[in-house]
Amino acid sequence: MDASRLRLLRELAERGTVHAAADAMSLTPSAVSQQLKILQREAGVPLLEPAGRRLRLTDAGRVLVARADEVLAALDRAQADMDALRTTPLGVVRVAMFPSGAAMLLAALITRAAAVGVDVLGRDVDLPAASAPAQLADFDVVVVHRDERDAAPWGPRIDSTPLLREPLEVVLPPRHRLARRTRVPLAELADEPWISVEGGLMVDDVLRSLATISGVQPRVVQRVNDFRVTEELVMAGVGVALMPRYVLATRALVRRPLEGIRVARRIEAVTRAGATARPAVGAVVDVLATVAQEIVTANTRPE
């Protein structure tokens, strides 16, 4: 079986439509369909079946995709071994980051990677961490954040490099009744209106985790994904919110740790398994780890 046809089958499995797979591989839909028909003849069993106006994998197709992952991973490792023979990391590395992570990391990553010959094409993408494997169809490195209590494994096709642990703090308007406290008990915020983010994103996951642990159910009145907007709402007295410690605030808000409970986000660089063997990708992950550690060192204080 031809490896390029196996890649097409995997792209179809990951992206869901022939048109999307064709766009990803810079081919026409008819060319993709033709190659998949050839692959099906080579396999000797039906790999695809109609599902309305789309095609979906048969059981045999799903089995072949799983085997294709193994074959293509082996080919990628072989290519990485060849790349690793070069002493200098060169090339373009595509990196996706959640927005507040991009604000912290992306500028330093671009400039430092350029100094060692790697061009970083960065993009801020506000998606749940669980979408990272799908994003790796378009990016070499995906930087994600999630509730540190989220221990869901990435699976054998994904490698994850921890970058930093960042505490989350409650942000309050300056005249709030709890503003003079050095630490704020979650129970004293039980009746407060909260500003959160869309369901599935990190802050909302943390709030739900806190509710499970403490029994205090936050009353969410607004959901916005931009921490800059969150600042304005908190300043106006619309509600209180959780904000990561290293996010720079432009408003003079009061930031306090929660009392008696540790709450933080974990930031990770996610790649396809074995991808860091490619010197350029490995260099990008190394730079990310260095920049992240510098941020932690510069901001370390007791929780």
C-alpha positions as CSV (number, residue, x, y, z in Angstrom):
1,M,0.0,0.0,0.0
2,D,1.2,3.5,-0.9
3,A,2.0,5.7,2.1
4,S,0.5,8.8,0.5
5,R,-2.8,7.0,0.2
6,L,-2.6,5.9,3.8
7,R,-2.1,9.6,4.7
8,L,-5.2,10.5,2.7
9,L,-7.2,7.9,4.6
10,R,-6.0,9.3,7.9
11,E,-6.8,12.8,6.8
12,L,-10.3,11.8,5.9
13,A,-10.7,10.1,9.3
14,E,-9.4,13.2,11.2
15,R,-11.2,15.9,9.1
16,G,-14.5,14.2,8.3
17,T,-15.0,15.1,4.7
18,V,-13.2,14.5,1.3
19,H,-13.2,18.3,0.7
20,A,-11.5,19.0,4.0
21,A,-8.9,16.2,3.4
22,A,-8.3,17.5,-0.1
23,D,-7.7,21.1,1.2
24,A,-5.3,19.8,3.9
25,M,-3.3,17.8,1.3
26,S,-3.5,20.5,-1.5
27,L,-5.3,18.2,-3.8
28,T,-8.7,18.3,-5.6
29,P,-11.6,16.3,-4.0
30,S,-11.8,14.2,-7.2
31,A,-8.1,13.3,-6.9
32,V,-8.6,12.3,-3.2
33,S,-11.6,10.2,-4.1
34,Q,-9.6,8.4,-6.9
35,Q,-6.7,7.7,-4.6
36,L,-9.0,6.3,-1.9
37,K,-10.7,4.0,-4.5
38,I,-7.2,2.7,-5.4
39,L,-6.4,2.1,-1.7
40,Q,-9.7,0.3,-1.3
41,R,-8.8,-2.0,-4.2
42,E,-5.4,-2.6,-2.7
43,A,-6.9,-3.5,0.7
44,G,-9.4,-5.9,-0.9
45,V,-12.2,-4.9,1.5
46,P,-14.6,-1.9,1.6
47,L,-12.9,1.0,3.6
48,L,-15.6,3.6,3.1
49,E,-19.4,3.7,3.0
50,P,-21.9,6.4,2.2
51,A,-23.4,8.4,5.2
52,G,-25.8,10.8,3.7
53,R,-23.8,13.1,1.5
54,R,-20.5,12.2,3.2
55,L,-18.3,9.1,3.4
56,R,-17.5,7.4,6.7
57,L,-15.1,4.6,7.6
58,T,-16.2,1.0,7.7
59,D,-14.8,-1.2,10.5
60,A,-12.1,-2.3,8.1
61,G,-11.3,1.4,7.4
62,R,-11.0,2.2,11.1
63,V,-8.6,-0.8,11.5
64,L,-6.5,0.4,8.6
65,V,-6.3,4.0,9.9
66,A,-5.0,2.6,13.2
67,R,-2.3,0.6,11.3
68,A,-1.7,3.6,9.1
69,D,-0.8,5.7,12.2
70,E,1.9,3.1,13.1
71,V,3.3,3.0,9.5
72,L,3.3,6.8,9.1
73,A,4.8,7.3,12.6
74,A,7.6,5.0,11.6
75,L,8.1,6.9,8.4
76,D,8.1,10.2,10.4
77,R,10.7,8.8,12.8
78,A,12.8,7.8,9.9
79,Q,12.5,11.3,8.4
80,A,13.3,12.8,11.8
81,D,16.4,10.6,12.0
82,M,17.6,12.0,8.7
83,D,16.8,15.5,9.8
84,A,18.7,14.9,13.1
85,L,21.9,14.3,11.1
86,R,22.0,18.0,10.5
87,T,23.8,19.9,13.2
88,T,21.7,23.1,13.0
89,P,17.9,23.2,13.3
90,L,16.4,24.9,10.3
91,G,13.0,25.4,8.8
92,V,9.5,26.6,9.7
93,V,7.6,25.4,12.7
94,R,3.9,26.1,13.0
95,V,2.8,26.8,16.6
96,A,-0.7,27.3,18.0
97,M,-1.3,28.8,21.4
98,F,-4.3,29.8,23.5
99,P,-4.5,33.6,23.7
100,S,-3.1,34.3,27.2
101,G,-0.3,31.8,26.6
102,A,0.5,33.6,23.3
103,A,0.7,36.9,25.2
104,M,3.2,35.4,27.6
105,L,5.3,33.2,25.3
106,L,5.0,33.9,21.6
107,A,7.1,37.0,21.2
108,A,10.1,35.5,23.0
109,L,9.6,32.2,21.2
110,I,9.7,33.9,17.7
111,T,12.8,36.0,18.4
112,R,14.8,33.3,20.2
113,A,13.9,30.6,17.7
114,A,15.0,32.9,14.9
115,A,18.4,33.3,16.5
116,V,19.0,29.6,16.0
117,G,17.6,29.5,12.4
118,V,14.0,28.4,13.0
119,D,11.1,30.5,11.7
120,V,8.0,30.2,14.0
121,L,4.6,30.8,12.5
122,G,2.5,31.5,15.5
123,R,-1.3,31.7,15.8
124,D,-3.6,32.2,18.8
125,V,-6.4,29.7,18.9
126,D,-9.0,29.7,21.7
127,L,-10.0,26.0,21.9
128,P,-10.3,23.5,24.7
129,A,-7.1,21.5,25.4
130,A,-8.9,18.3,24.3
131,S,-8.8,19.6,20.7
132,A,-5.0,19.6,20.6
133,P,-4.7,16.2,18.8
134,A,-7.0,17.5,16.0
135,Q,-5.0,20.8,15.8
136,L,-1.9,18.8,15.2
137,A,-3.2,18.2,11.7
138,D,-2.3,21.8,11.0
139,F,0.4,22.7,13.5
140,D,3.7,21.2,14.6
141,V,3.4,22.3,18.2
142,V,0.2,23.2,20.2
143,V,0.5,24.9,23.5
144,V,-2.5,24.2,25.7
145,H,-3.6,25.0,29.3
146,R,-5.9,22.9,31.5
147,D,-7.0,22.5,35.1
148,E,-4.0,21.0,36.9
149,R,-6.4,18.4,38.3
150,D,-7.2,17.2,34.8
151,A,-5.1,14.0,34.4
152,A,-6.6,12.8,31.2
153,P,-3.8,11.0,29.2
154,W,-3.0,12.2,25.7
155,G,-2.6,8.7,24.2
156,P,0.3,7.0,22.4
157,R,0.1,9.2,19.3
158,I,0.8,12.4,21.3
159,D,3.8,13.7,23.3
160,S,3.5,16.4,25.9
161,T,6.2,18.6,27.4
162,P,5.2,20.3,30.7
163,L,6.1,24.0,30.5
164,L,4.8,25.6,33.8
165,R,2.2,25.5,36.5
166,E,0.5,28.8,37.0
167,P,-1.7,29.5,40.1
168,L,-5.1,31.1,39.6
169,E,-6.2,33.9,41.8
170,V,-9.5,35.7,42.5
171,V,-9.7,39.2,41.0
172,L,-11.9,41.7,42.8
173,P,-12.8,45.4,42.4
174,P,-10.7,47.6,44.7
175,R,-13.7,48.5,47.0
176,H,-14.9,44.9,47.3
177,R,-15.7,43.8,50.9
178,L,-13.0,41.1,50.7
179,A,-10.3,43.3,49.1
180,R,-8.4,43.7,52.4
181,R,-8.1,40.0,53.0
182,T,-4.7,38.4,52.1
183,R,-6.5,35.2,51.1
184,V,-10.1,34.7,50.2
185,P,-12.1,31.7,51.4
186,L,-14.2,30.2,48.6
187,A,-17.2,29.9,50.9
188,E,-17.3,33.7,51.3
189,L,-17.7,34.0,47.5
190,A,-20.6,31.6,47.4
191,D,-23.2,34.4,46.8
192,E,-21.0,36.5,44.4
193,P,-21.8,36.7,40.7
194,W,-18.9,35.2,38.7
195,I,-17.4,35.9,35.3
196,S,-16.3,32.8,33.5
197,V,-15.5,31.6,30.0
198,E,-17.2,29.4,27.5
199,G,-17.8,25.9,28.7
200,G,-14.9,23.5,28.0
201,L,-12.2,26.2,28.4
202,M,-9.8,26.1,31.2
203,V,-11.3,28.7,33.7
204,D,-14.7,27.0,33.4
205,D,-13.1,23.6,34.0
206,V,-11.4,25.0,37.2
207,L,-14.6,26.5,38.5
208,R,-16.4,23.2,38.0
209,S,-13.6,21.4,39.8
210,L,-13.8,23.9,42.7
211,A,-17.5,23.3,42.9
212,T,-17.0,19.5,43.1
213,I,-14.3,19.9,45.8
214,S,-15.9,22.5,48.0
215,G,-19.6,22.2,47.3
216,V,-19.7,25.9,46.5
217,Q,-21.4,26.3,43.1
218,P,-20.3,29.6,41.4
219,R,-23.2,31.6,40.0
220,V,-21.9,32.6,36.5
221,V,-23.5,35.7,35.1
222,Q,-21.2,36.5,32.2
223,R,-19.0,34.4,29.9
224,V,-16.2,36.1,28.0
225,N,-13.0,34.5,26.8
226,D,-10.8,37.6,26.7
227,F,-9.1,38.4,30.1
228,R,-8.9,42.1,29.1
229,V,-12.7,42.2,28.9
230,T,-12.9,40.2,32.2
231,E,-10.9,43.0,33.8
232,E,-13.3,45.6,32.7
233,L,-16.3,43.7,34.0
234,V,-14.7,43.1,37.4
235,M,-13.7,46.7,37.6
236,A,-17.3,47.7,36.9
237,G,-18.6,45.5,39.7
238,V,-20.3,43.0,37.4
239,G,-18.8,40.1,39.2
240,V,-15.6,38.4,40.4
241,A,-13.4,36.1,38.4
242,L,-10.4,33.7,38.3
243,M,-7.3,35.0,36.6
244,P,-3.9,33.3,36.1
245,R,-1.2,34.9,38.2
246,Y,1.2,35.8,35.3
247,V,-1.5,37.4,33.1
248,L,-0.6,41.1,33.1
249,A,-3.6,43.3,34.3
250,T,-4.1,46.8,32.9
251,R,-6.7,47.7,35.6
252,A,-5.9,48.2,39.3
253,L,-7.8,45.1,40.4
254,V,-7.2,43.3,43.7
255,R,-5.8,39.8,43.1
256,R,-5.9,37.3,46.0
257,P,-5.2,33.5,46.3
258,L,-8.0,31.3,47.6
259,E,-7.6,30.2,51.1
260,G,-7.2,26.5,51.9
261,I,-7.3,25.3,48.3
262,R,-4.7,25.1,45.6
263,V,-6.0,26.1,42.2
264,A,-3.8,26.4,39.0
265,R,-3.5,25.7,35.3
266,R,-0.9,23.4,33.8
267,I,0.6,24.6,30.5
268,E,2.0,22.0,28.1
269,A,3.5,21.9,24.6
270,V,1.8,19.1,22.7
271,T,3.3,17.4,19.6
272,R,2.8,14.3,17.5
273,A,4.8,11.4,19.0
274,G,8.4,11.6,18.0
275,A,8.1,15.1,16.4
276,T,10.7,16.6,18.7
277,A,13.3,14.4,17.0
278,R,13.1,16.9,14.2
279,P,15.7,19.6,15.2
280,A,13.5,22.6,14.4
281,V,10.6,21.3,16.5
282,G,12.9,20.2,19.3
283,A,14.4,23.7,19.4
284,V,11.0,25.3,19.6
285,V,10.0,23.1,22.5
286,D,13.3,23.8,24.3
287,V,12.9,27.6,23.8
288,L,9.3,27.4,25.2
289,A,10.5,25.5,28.3
290,T,13.2,28.1,28.9
291,V,10.9,31.1,28.5
292,A,8.3,29.5,30.7
293,Q,10.9,28.8,33.5
294,E,12.0,32.4,33.3
295,I,8.4,33.6,33.8
296,V,8.0,31.3,36.8
297,T,11.3,32.5,38.3
298,A,10.5,36.1,37.9
299,N,7.0,35.7,39.5
300,T,7.5,33.2,42.2
301,R,5.9,34.0,45.5
302,P,4.0,31.9,48.1
303,E,0.5,30.7,47.1
